[in-house]
Amino acid sequence: MTVSVRVMRHDPLPEGDEKFREVERMFDRVAPDYDRMNRLISLGLDRGWRRHTVGELGLGTGARVLDLACGTGDLCDELASFEHVPVGIDYSAGMLASAHTRAPLVRGDAAQLPFRDHAFDGVICGFALRNFVELTRVFGEIARVLRPGGRFVALDAAVPTNPLLRAGNAIWFRGAVPLLGRLLARDGDAYSYLPRSTAYLPPAAVLADALEEAGFVETRHHTLTGGSVLVVSGTRA
Ligand SMILES: C[S@@+](CC[C@H](N)C(=O)[O-])C[C@H]1O[C@@H](n2cnc3c(N)ncnc32)[C@H](O)[C@@H]1O
Protein backbone atom coordinates (compact mmCIF):
# COMPACT_ATOMS: atom_id res chain seq x y z
CA MET A 1 0.00 0.00 0.00
CA THR A 2 2.88 2.39 0.86
CA VAL A 3 4.36 1.79 -2.58
CA SER A 4 0.99 2.54 -4.24
CA VAL A 5 0.66 5.87 -2.45
CA ARG A 6 4.24 6.85 -3.38
CA VAL A 7 3.66 5.96 -7.05
CA MET A 8 0.31 7.75 -7.11
CA ARG A 9 1.48 11.00 -5.57
CA HIS A 10 5.04 11.54 -6.76
CA ASP A 11 6.19 9.47 -9.71
CA PRO A 12 6.45 11.43 -12.95
CA LEU A 13 4.33 10.14 -15.81
CA PRO A 14 6.26 7.65 -17.98
CA GLU A 15 7.38 8.56 -21.51
CA GLY A 16 8.53 6.73 -24.65
CA ASP A 17 8.95 2.94 -24.55
CA GLU A 18 8.32 2.90 -20.81
CA LYS A 19 4.93 4.58 -21.32
CA PHE A 20 4.08 2.16 -24.16
CA ARG A 21 4.74 -0.90 -22.00
CA GLU A 22 3.26 0.47 -18.75
CA VAL A 23 0.01 1.55 -20.40
CA GLU A 24 -0.35 -1.88 -22.02
CA ARG A 25 0.31 -3.66 -18.72
CA MET A 26 -2.10 -1.37 -16.88
CA PHE A 27 -4.97 -2.01 -19.31
CA ASP A 28 -4.25 -5.75 -19.26
CA ARG A 29 -4.66 -5.54 -15.48
CA VAL A 30 -7.81 -3.41 -15.28
CA ALA A 31 -9.59 -5.10 -18.21
CA PRO A 32 -11.93 -7.39 -16.22
CA ASP A 33 -13.32 -4.42 -14.23
CA TYR A 34 -13.02 -1.82 -17.01
CA ASP A 35 -16.67 -1.58 -18.11
CA ARG A 36 -18.07 -1.47 -14.59
CA MET A 37 -15.53 1.15 -13.48
CA ASN A 38 -16.13 3.22 -16.62
CA ARG A 39 -19.85 3.49 -15.89
CA LEU A 40 -19.11 4.43 -12.30
CA ILE A 41 -16.35 6.96 -13.00
CA SER A 42 -18.43 8.72 -15.66
CA LEU A 43 -21.57 8.50 -13.49
CA GLY A 44 -23.20 6.69 -16.42
CA LEU A 45 -22.63 9.64 -18.76
CA ASP A 46 -20.15 7.89 -21.04
CA ARG A 47 -22.91 6.22 -23.06
CA GLY A 48 -24.32 9.61 -24.11
CA TRP A 49 -20.81 10.92 -24.88
CA ARG A 50 -20.16 7.91 -27.11
CA ARG A 51 -23.46 8.34 -28.96
CA HIS A 52 -22.66 12.02 -29.49
CA THR A 53 -19.17 11.14 -30.79
CA VAL A 54 -20.47 8.58 -33.31
CA GLY A 55 -23.03 11.18 -34.45
CA GLU A 56 -20.16 13.63 -35.07
CA LEU A 57 -18.77 11.25 -37.71
CA GLY A 58 -21.79 12.20 -39.84
CA LEU A 59 -21.49 8.99 -41.87
CA GLY A 60 -24.28 6.95 -43.44
CA THR A 61 -25.47 3.36 -43.18
CA GLY A 62 -22.80 0.80 -44.06
CA ALA A 63 -19.83 3.14 -43.45
CA ARG A 64 -16.69 1.19 -42.50
CA VAL A 65 -15.38 2.69 -39.27
CA LEU A 66 -12.22 1.81 -37.36
CA ASP A 67 -12.52 2.02 -33.57
CA LEU A 68 -8.93 2.93 -32.68
CA ALA A 69 -7.82 1.67 -29.24
CA CYS A 70 -11.23 0.03 -28.92
CA GLY A 71 -10.70 -1.49 -25.48
CA THR A 72 -13.70 -3.67 -24.66
CA GLY A 73 -15.65 -2.40 -27.67
CA ASP A 74 -18.23 0.08 -26.34
CA LEU A 75 -17.74 2.38 -29.33
CA CYS A 76 -17.93 -0.59 -31.72
CA ASP A 77 -21.38 -1.36 -30.32
CA GLU A 78 -22.43 2.28 -30.62
CA LEU A 79 -21.20 2.33 -34.25
CA ALA A 80 -23.24 -0.81 -34.97
CA SER A 81 -26.35 0.86 -33.51
CA PHE A 82 -25.86 3.62 -36.13
CA GLU A 83 -25.70 0.84 -38.77
CA HIS A 84 -22.04 1.49 -39.46
CA VAL A 85 -19.66 -1.45 -39.94
CA PRO A 86 -17.12 -1.33 -37.07
CA VAL A 87 -13.67 -2.91 -36.81
CA GLY A 88 -11.80 -2.52 -33.54
CA ILE A 89 -8.07 -2.44 -32.87
CA ASP A 90 -6.26 -2.38 -29.53
CA TYR A 91 -2.83 -3.49 -28.34
CA SER A 92 -3.92 -4.80 -24.93
CA ALA A 93 -4.60 -8.54 -25.11
CA GLY A 94 -6.44 -8.22 -21.78
CA MET A 95 -8.85 -5.55 -23.04
CA LEU A 96 -9.55 -7.57 -26.20
CA ALA A 97 -10.15 -10.71 -24.11
CA SER A 98 -12.69 -8.79 -21.99
CA ALA A 99 -14.46 -7.30 -25.03
CA HIS A 100 -18.20 -7.87 -25.36
CA THR A 101 -18.75 -6.58 -28.89
CA ARG A 102 -19.59 -8.70 -31.94
CA ALA A 103 -17.40 -6.47 -34.16
CA PRO A 104 -14.19 -8.01 -35.52
CA LEU A 105 -11.24 -7.04 -33.32
CA VAL A 106 -7.57 -6.93 -34.20
CA ARG A 107 -4.59 -6.72 -31.86
CA GLY A 108 -2.17 -4.02 -32.98
CA ASP A 109 -0.47 -0.70 -32.34
CA ALA A 110 -2.21 2.57 -33.26
CA ALA A 111 1.12 3.92 -34.56
CA GLN A 112 1.48 1.04 -37.08
CA LEU A 113 -1.98 0.16 -38.30
CA PRO A 114 -2.24 -3.19 -40.11
CA PHE A 115 -4.71 -1.86 -42.70
CA ARG A 116 -4.32 -0.76 -46.31
CA ASP A 117 -4.44 2.90 -47.38
CA HIS A 118 -7.97 4.42 -47.63
CA ALA A 119 -9.54 1.31 -46.05
CA PHE A 120 -12.06 3.21 -43.88
CA ASP A 121 -14.78 5.85 -44.20
CA GLY A 122 -14.27 6.86 -40.58
CA VAL A 123 -11.96 6.44 -37.60
CA ILE A 124 -13.16 6.97 -34.05
CA CYS A 125 -11.10 6.98 -30.86
CA GLY A 126 -12.46 7.02 -27.30
CA PHE A 127 -10.39 8.03 -24.26
CA ALA A 128 -7.11 6.91 -25.80
CA LEU A 129 -5.31 9.90 -27.36
CA ARG A 130 -3.48 10.62 -24.11
CA ASN A 131 -2.26 7.03 -23.96
CA PHE A 132 -0.38 7.14 -27.25
CA VAL A 133 3.37 7.71 -27.18
CA GLU A 134 3.65 9.63 -30.45
CA LEU A 135 0.41 11.36 -31.35
CA THR A 136 1.74 12.74 -34.65
CA ARG A 137 2.61 9.21 -35.83
CA VAL A 138 -0.84 8.00 -34.85
CA PHE A 139 -2.50 10.93 -36.66
CA GLY A 140 -0.40 10.07 -39.73
CA GLU A 141 -1.64 6.49 -39.62
CA ILE A 142 -5.27 7.60 -39.20
CA ALA A 143 -4.89 9.87 -42.24
CA ARG A 144 -3.36 7.00 -44.24
CA VAL A 145 -6.17 4.48 -43.58
CA LEU A 146 -8.97 7.01 -44.21
CA ARG A 147 -10.34 7.58 -47.70
CA PRO A 148 -10.34 11.21 -48.93
CA GLY A 149 -13.38 12.85 -47.32
CA GLY A 150 -13.30 10.27 -44.52
CA ARG A 151 -13.99 11.44 -40.97
CA PHE A 152 -12.02 11.24 -37.74
CA VAL A 153 -13.57 11.95 -34.33
CA ALA A 154 -11.87 11.55 -30.95
CA LEU A 155 -13.42 11.72 -27.49
CA ASP A 156 -11.22 12.22 -24.45
CA ALA A 157 -11.26 13.38 -20.87
CA ALA A 158 -10.60 17.09 -20.27
CA VAL A 159 -10.31 19.47 -17.35
CA PRO A 160 -13.06 22.12 -17.05
CA THR A 161 -11.95 25.76 -17.28
CA ASN A 162 -14.68 27.02 -14.91
CA PRO A 163 -13.00 27.15 -11.44
CA LEU A 164 -15.96 25.62 -9.61
CA LEU A 165 -16.36 22.75 -12.07
CA ARG A 166 -12.58 22.33 -12.11
CA ALA A 167 -12.56 21.92 -8.32
CA GLY A 168 -15.43 19.39 -8.47
CA ASN A 169 -13.66 17.52 -11.26
CA ALA A 170 -10.44 17.37 -9.19
CA ILE A 171 -12.25 16.09 -6.09
CA TRP A 172 -13.94 13.36 -8.12
CA PHE A 173 -11.10 12.27 -10.39
CA ARG A 174 -8.10 12.78 -8.11
CA GLY A 175 -9.76 11.88 -4.82
CA ALA A 176 -12.78 9.61 -5.23
CA VAL A 177 -11.82 7.72 -8.40
CA PRO A 178 -8.44 6.37 -7.13
CA LEU A 179 -10.17 5.35 -3.90
CA LEU A 180 -12.96 3.57 -5.77
CA GLY A 181 -10.35 1.94 -8.00
CA ARG A 182 -8.53 0.64 -4.94
CA LEU A 183 -11.71 -0.63 -3.29
CA LEU A 184 -13.64 -1.99 -6.26
CA ALA A 185 -10.98 -2.93 -8.80
CA ARG A 186 -8.14 -3.52 -6.31
CA ASP A 187 -5.96 -1.19 -8.41
CA GLY A 188 -5.49 2.27 -6.93
CA ASP A 189 -2.39 2.87 -9.09
CA ALA A 190 -4.28 2.48 -12.36
CA TYR A 191 -7.19 4.64 -11.23
CA SER A 192 -4.80 7.31 -10.04
CA TYR A 193 -2.86 7.18 -13.33
CA LEU A 194 -5.98 7.53 -15.51
CA PRO A 195 -6.97 11.02 -14.27
CA ARG A 196 -3.32 12.13 -14.05
CA SER A 197 -2.78 11.08 -17.67
CA THR A 198 -4.97 13.97 -18.91
CA ALA A 199 -1.71 15.96 -18.50
CA TYR A 200 -0.40 14.19 -21.63
CA LEU A 201 -3.16 15.64 -23.78
CA PRO A 202 -2.19 18.85 -25.61
CA PRO A 203 -4.79 21.68 -25.67
CA ALA A 204 -7.62 21.14 -28.17
CA ALA A 205 -6.33 23.83 -30.54
CA VAL A 206 -2.91 22.14 -30.67
CA LEU A 207 -4.58 18.79 -31.42
CA ALA A 208 -6.54 20.41 -34.24
CA ASP A 209 -3.34 21.92 -35.68
CA ALA A 210 -1.62 18.50 -35.50
CA LEU A 211 -4.55 16.97 -37.37
CA GLU A 212 -4.24 19.63 -40.08
CA GLU A 213 -0.53 18.87 -40.41
CA ALA A 214 -1.43 15.19 -40.82
CA GLY A 215 -3.73 16.01 -43.76
CA PHE A 216 -7.10 16.88 -42.23
CA VAL A 217 -9.31 19.87 -43.01
CA GLU A 218 -12.37 21.37 -41.28
CA THR A 219 -10.96 20.47 -37.87
CA ARG A 220 -13.28 21.29 -34.99
CA HIS A 221 -13.34 20.84 -31.23
CA HIS A 222 -15.89 21.30 -28.47
CA THR A 223 -16.49 20.09 -24.94
CA LEU A 224 -19.38 18.34 -23.22
CA THR A 225 -20.60 18.14 -19.61
CA GLY A 226 -19.16 21.42 -18.39
CA GLY A 227 -15.81 20.90 -20.11
CA SER A 228 -15.02 17.50 -18.59
CA VAL A 229 -14.96 15.81 -21.98
CA LEU A 230 -13.39 16.95 -25.26
CA VAL A 231 -14.50 16.04 -28.80
CA VAL A 232 -12.05 16.72 -31.66
CA SER A 233 -12.80 16.02 -35.30
CA GLY A 234 -11.52 16.49 -38.82
CA THR A 235 -12.14 15.47 -42.41
CA ARG A 236 -9.44 13.74 -44.49
CA ALA A 237 -8.46 16.10 -47.31
C1 LIG B 1 -9.13 4.28 -21.66
S1 LIG B 1 -9.09 2.90 -22.72
C2 LIG B 1 -10.36 3.29 -23.87
C3 LIG B 1 -11.03 2.09 -24.47
C4 LIG B 1 -12.22 2.38 -25.38
N1 LIG B 1 -11.83 3.17 -26.53
C5 LIG B 1 -13.33 3.10 -24.65
O1 LIG B 1 -13.81 4.12 -25.16
O2 LIG B 1 -13.74 2.62 -23.59
C6 LIG B 1 -7.63 3.21 -23.67
C7 LIG B 1 -7.28 2.07 -24.61
O3 LIG B 1 -6.18 2.46 -25.44
C8 LIG B 1 -5.43 1.28 -25.72
N2 LIG B 1 -4.13 1.71 -26.26
C9 LIG B 1 -3.23 2.53 -25.66
N3 LIG B 1 -2.17 2.70 -26.46
C10 LIG B 1 -2.40 1.98 -27.59
C11 LIG B 1 -1.67 1.77 -28.79
N4 LIG B 1 -0.47 2.34 -28.98
N5 LIG B 1 -2.21 1.01 -29.74
C12 LIG B 1 -3.41 0.42 -29.55
N6 LIG B 1 -4.15 0.56 -28.44
C13 LIG B 1 -3.65 1.34 -27.46
C14 LIG B 1 -5.39 0.59 -24.39
O4 LIG B 1 -5.02 -0.75 -24.48
C15 LIG B 1 -6.84 0.78 -23.91
O5 LIG B 1 -7.67 -0.28 -24.28
The ligand as an ORCA input file, in Angstrom:
! r2SCAN-3c Opt
* xyz 0 1
  C      -9.129      4.282    -21.660
  S      -9.087      2.902    -22.725
  C     -10.364      3.294    -23.875
  C     -11.029      2.089    -24.466
  C     -12.216      2.384    -25.379
  N     -11.828      3.166    -26.527
  C     -13.325      3.100    -24.647
  O     -13.812      4.119    -25.160
  O     -13.737      2.620    -23.589
  C      -7.625      3.210    -23.671
  C      -7.276      2.067    -24.612
  O      -6.181      2.464    -25.444
  C      -5.428      1.283    -25.722
  N      -4.132      1.711    -26.258
  C      -3.231      2.527    -25.660
  N      -2.170      2.697    -26.460
  C      -2.400      1.981    -27.593
  C      -1.669      1.770    -28.785
  N      -0.469      2.335    -28.980
  N      -2.211      1.006    -29.743
  C      -3.414      0.416    -29.553
  N      -4.155      0.565    -28.435
  C      -3.653      1.342    -27.461
  C      -5.393      0.585    -24.385
  O      -5.017     -0.753    -24.477
  C      -6.838      0.784    -23.907
  O      -7.665     -0.280    -24.284
*
